[in-house]
């Protein structure tokens, strides 16, 4: 009996050791897989098995969580002159020297800057090197910006091109009023990169704030909460905030000779018109 007990104990010990070894092998394989994904730096998306083959962005390494954009609308040149501040977060298990990779199409990048902390304790932005790769006819150009391990914000100065695919410019003759021009954006599916440098993938979620500067007599609207100050609006500055985390293709802008009507008044007018048609007074 003692001999049989020793054999059973030996078998149990071997089983436990085997399970421990299998667990360690699995853990090592998972860690190696995460590191391999984080270190993937192929020049063209899709080659490395990334989730989105139509984006150069590297949110699996460095995520953009919030966007603060300041745009000046130039109807004469049919372009936007912009500054965008990106809040970034480096993910665990990724190299400390991993850069920020963004999508662009037809953008002129003037300079890139970084700083360590967010505005509650701001530090001066410091200019850093960046690389704008040759353009792909569909995907645009990959923008790579060097980051320090402690970088929390990136600021980019840029301007769009007159042929930006998301920007639709209408001359006054093409509008209802025939007096003033009109601009609207269409960012779906991968056109947001033509007016904002960002990680342009539907799998990415960002919140954003925006300051839009327009010519006198025009109004700016966005798919966001209006933070417009009447005094600023009179001078052509409109501010917006979207606290909801949305995919980049839902960021939308319109600029033109726009006016507002009260929903209640419109509802009453529709009610009176319906009553008249039914012979009700």
C-alpha positions as CSV (number, residue, x, y, z in Angstrom):
1,X,0.0,0.0,0.0
2,X,2.8,2.4,0.8
3,X,4.4,1.7,-2.5
4,X,1.1,2.3,-4.4
5,X,0.7,5.6,-2.4
6,X,4.2,6.7,-3.4
7,X,3.4,6.0,-7.1
8,X,0.2,8.0,-6.9
9,X,2.0,10.9,-5.2
10,X,4.6,10.8,-8.0
11,X,1.9,10.9,-10.7
12,X,0.2,13.8,-9.0
13,X,3.4,15.7,-8.7
14,X,4.2,15.1,-12.4
15,X,0.7,16.4,-13.4
16,X,1.1,19.5,-11.3
17,X,4.6,20.2,-12.9
18,X,3.2,19.6,-16.4
19,X,0.3,22.1,-15.8
20,X,2.7,24.7,-14.4
21,X,5.0,24.2,-17.5
22,X,2.0,24.6,-19.8
23,X,0.9,27.7,-18.1
24,X,4.4,29.3,-18.3
25,X,4.6,28.4,-22.0
26,X,1.2,30.0,-22.6
27,X,2.1,33.2,-20.7
28,X,5.4,33.5,-22.6
29,X,3.7,33.0,-25.9
30,X,1.1,35.6,-25.1
31,X,3.7,38.2,-24.0
32,X,5.8,37.5,-27.1
33,X,2.7,38.0,-29.3
34,X,1.8,41.3,-27.6
35,X,5.4,42.5,-28.1
36,X,5.4,41.4,-31.7
37,X,2.2,43.4,-32.4
38,X,3.6,46.4,-30.6
39,X,6.8,46.3,-32.5
40,X,5.2,45.9,-36.0
41,X,6.4,48.9,-38.1
42,X,5.6,48.0,-41.6
43,X,5.4,50.9,-44.0
44,X,2.1,49.9,-45.6
45,X,-0.9,48.9,-43.5
46,X,-2.2,45.4,-44.0
47,X,1.2,43.7,-44.2
48,X,1.6,43.1,-40.5
49,X,-1.9,41.7,-39.9
50,X,-3.2,44.9,-38.3
51,X,-6.9,45.2,-37.5
52,X,-7.4,48.0,-40.0
53,X,-5.7,47.6,-43.3
54,X,-6.8,51.1,-44.4
55,X,-5.0,53.0,-41.6
56,X,-1.3,53.7,-41.0
57,X,-2.1,54.6,-37.3
58,X,-0.7,52.6,-34.4
59,X,-3.3,52.8,-31.7
60,X,-2.1,49.4,-30.5
61,X,1.0,51.2,-29.4
62,X,0.1,54.9,-28.8
63,X,-3.6,55.8,-28.6
64,X,-5.0,59.2,-29.3
65,X,-7.9,59.8,-26.9
66,X,-8.8,63.5,-27.3
67,X,-8.4,66.0,-30.1
68,X,-8.3,69.8,-29.8
69,X,-8.4,71.5,-33.2
70,X,-8.2,75.2,-34.1
71,X,-9.1,75.9,-37.8
72,X,-9.2,79.0,-39.9
73,X,-11.4,78.7,-43.0
74,X,-10.0,80.3,-46.1
75,X,-12.7,80.3,-48.9
76,X,-10.4,82.1,-51.4
77,X,-7.7,79.4,-51.2
78,X,-10.2,76.6,-50.5
79,X,-8.2,75.4,-47.6
80,X,-8.1,75.1,-43.8
81,X,-5.2,76.4,-41.8
82,X,-5.0,74.3,-38.6
83,X,-3.4,73.5,-35.3
84,X,-4.4,70.3,-33.6
85,X,-3.4,69.1,-30.1
86,X,-3.6,65.3,-29.6
87,X,-3.8,63.7,-26.1
88,X,-1.8,60.5,-26.4
89,X,-1.4,57.4,-24.2
90,X,1.3,54.8,-24.5
91,X,-0.1,51.3,-24.0
92,X,1.6,48.7,-21.7
93,X,4.2,46.3,-23.1
94,X,5.0,48.7,-26.0
95,X,8.6,50.0,-26.6
96,X,9.4,53.2,-24.8
97,X,10.7,54.6,-28.1
98,X,7.5,53.8,-30.1
99,X,6.5,56.9,-32.2
100,X,3.1,58.3,-32.8
101,X,1.8,57.2,-36.3
102,X,-1.0,59.2,-37.9
103,X,-3.0,59.2,-41.1
104,X,-2.9,62.2,-43.5
105,X,-3.9,62.8,-47.1
106,X,-2.8,65.9,-48.9
107,X,-1.8,67.8,-45.7
108,X,1.1,70.1,-45.5
109,X,2.8,69.5,-42.1
110,X,4.6,72.6,-41.0
111,X,5.9,71.4,-37.6
112,X,5.3,69.0,-34.7
113,X,5.7,69.6,-31.0
114,X,5.3,67.6,-27.8
115,X,5.0,68.2,-24.1
116,X,5.0,66.0,-21.0
117,X,1.8,67.0,-19.2
118,X,-1.7,68.1,-19.8
119,X,-2.8,71.7,-19.3
120,X,-3.5,71.5,-15.6
121,X,0.3,71.8,-15.2
122,X,1.4,72.9,-18.7
123,X,5.0,72.7,-19.8
124,X,6.2,74.4,-23.0
125,X,5.9,72.5,-26.2
126,X,9.2,71.3,-27.7
127,X,9.6,70.9,-31.4
128,X,10.5,67.3,-32.5
129,X,11.4,65.6,-35.8
130,X,8.7,64.0,-37.9
131,X,8.5,62.1,-41.1
132,X,5.8,62.4,-43.8
133,X,6.0,59.3,-46.1
134,X,5.4,59.3,-49.8
135,X,1.7,59.4,-50.6
136,X,-0.4,56.3,-51.5
137,X,-3.2,57.2,-53.9
138,X,-5.9,55.8,-51.6
139,X,-4.4,55.8,-48.1
140,X,-2.5,59.1,-48.2
141,X,0.7,59.6,-46.3
142,X,1.9,58.1,-43.0
143,X,3.0,60.8,-40.5
144,X,5.5,59.6,-37.9
145,X,6.3,61.8,-34.9
146,X,9.0,61.0,-32.4
147,X,7.9,60.8,-28.8
148,X,9.6,60.7,-25.4
149,X,8.4,58.0,-23.0
150,X,6.7,60.8,-20.9
151,X,4.9,62.5,-23.8
152,X,1.2,63.2,-23.2
153,X,0.4,65.8,-25.8
154,X,1.4,66.4,-29.4
155,X,0.8,69.6,-31.3
156,X,0.8,69.8,-35.1
157,X,0.7,72.9,-37.3
158,X,-0.7,72.1,-40.8
159,X,-2.9,73.1,-43.7
160,X,-5.1,71.3,-46.0
161,X,-5.0,71.2,-49.8
162,X,-7.6,72.6,-52.2
163,X,-8.4,69.0,-53.3
164,X,-9.0,67.6,-49.8
165,X,-11.4,64.8,-50.3
166,X,-13.5,65.5,-47.2
167,X,-14.0,69.3,-47.9
168,X,-16.8,70.3,-50.2
169,X,-16.6,73.9,-51.3
170,X,-19.7,75.6,-52.8
171,X,-19.5,79.0,-54.6
172,X,-22.3,81.5,-53.8
173,X,-24.1,80.6,-57.0
174,X,-24.5,77.0,-55.9
175,X,-26.2,78.0,-52.6
176,X,-29.8,78.8,-51.9
177,X,-29.1,82.4,-51.0
178,X,-26.8,83.0,-54.0
179,X,-24.8,85.5,-51.9
180,X,-22.2,83.7,-49.8
181,X,-20.1,80.5,-50.1
182,X,-20.7,77.3,-48.2
183,X,-18.4,74.5,-46.9
184,X,-19.3,71.1,-45.5
185,X,-17.3,68.0,-44.7
186,X,-17.8,64.4,-45.5
187,X,-15.3,62.3,-43.5
188,X,-16.7,58.8,-44.0
189,X,-15.1,56.4,-44.5
190,X,-11.5,57.4,-44.4
191,X,-11.6,61.1,-45.5
192,X,-11.1,62.7,-42.0
193,X,-7.4,62.4,-42.6
194,X,-7.6,64.9,-45.4
195,X,-8.5,67.8,-43.0
196,X,-7.2,66.6,-39.6
197,X,-4.0,64.5,-39.0
198,X,-5.3,61.6,-36.7
199,X,-5.6,57.9,-36.4
200,X,-8.3,57.6,-39.1
201,X,-9.9,54.2,-38.3
202,X,-13.5,53.3,-37.2
203,X,-12.0,51.3,-34.4
204,X,-10.5,54.4,-32.8
205,X,-12.7,56.5,-30.4
206,X,-11.9,60.2,-29.6
207,X,-13.6,63.1,-27.9
208,X,-12.8,66.6,-29.3
209,X,-13.0,70.3,-28.9
210,X,-12.9,72.8,-31.7
211,X,-12.4,76.5,-32.4
212,X,-13.5,77.5,-35.9
213,X,-12.6,80.9,-37.4
214,X,-14.7,82.0,-40.4
215,X,-15.1,85.2,-42.5
216,X,-17.5,87.9,-41.2
217,X,-21.2,87.1,-41.9
218,X,-20.8,83.3,-41.9
219,X,-21.6,80.8,-39.2
220,X,-19.9,77.5,-38.3
221,X,-21.7,74.4,-37.1
222,X,-20.3,71.1,-35.9
223,X,-21.7,67.7,-34.8
224,X,-21.0,68.7,-31.2
225,X,-22.2,70.8,-28.3
226,X,-22.1,74.5,-29.2
227,X,-20.0,76.7,-26.8
228,X,-20.5,79.8,-28.8
229,X,-19.9,83.2,-27.2
230,X,-22.1,85.9,-29.0
231,X,-19.2,88.4,-28.8
232,X,-16.8,85.9,-30.4
233,X,-19.3,84.8,-32.9
234,X,-19.8,88.4,-34.1
235,X,-16.1,88.3,-34.9
236,X,-16.2,84.9,-36.7
237,X,-15.1,82.5,-33.9
238,X,-17.2,79.5,-33.0
239,X,-16.4,76.9,-30.3
240,X,-17.6,73.4,-29.9
241,X,-17.1,70.4,-27.6
242,X,-17.9,66.7,-28.1
243,X,-17.4,64.8,-24.8
244,X,-18.7,61.6,-26.3
245,X,-16.0,59.2,-27.7
246,X,-16.8,58.8,-31.4
247,X,-15.0,57.4,-34.5
248,X,-13.1,60.1,-36.5
249,X,-15.4,59.8,-39.5
250,X,-18.3,61.4,-37.4
251,X,-16.4,64.6,-36.9
252,X,-18.3,67.1,-39.1
253,X,-18.1,70.8,-40.0
254,X,-20.3,73.2,-41.9
255,X,-19.7,76.9,-42.6
256,X,-22.1,79.2,-44.5
257,X,-24.9,81.7,-44.3
258,X,-26.8,79.8,-41.7
259,X,-29.7,80.8,-39.4
260,X,-31.7,79.1,-36.7
261,X,-35.4,78.5,-36.2
262,X,-37.1,77.6,-32.9
263,X,-38.4,73.9,-33.1
264,X,-41.5,75.0,-31.1
265,X,-42.4,77.7,-33.6
266,X,-41.8,75.3,-36.5
267,X,-44.0,72.7,-34.8
268,X,-46.8,75.2,-34.3
269,X,-46.6,76.3,-37.9
270,X,-46.8,72.7,-39.1
271,X,-49.7,72.1,-36.7
272,X,-51.7,75.0,-38.1
273,X,-51.0,74.0,-41.7
274,X,-52.2,70.5,-41.0
275,X,-55.4,71.8,-39.3
276,X,-56.1,74.0,-42.3
277,X,-55.8,71.1,-44.7
278,X,-58.3,69.1,-42.5
279,X,-60.7,72.0,-42.2
280,X,-60.0,72.5,-38.5
281,X,-59.9,76.0,-37.0
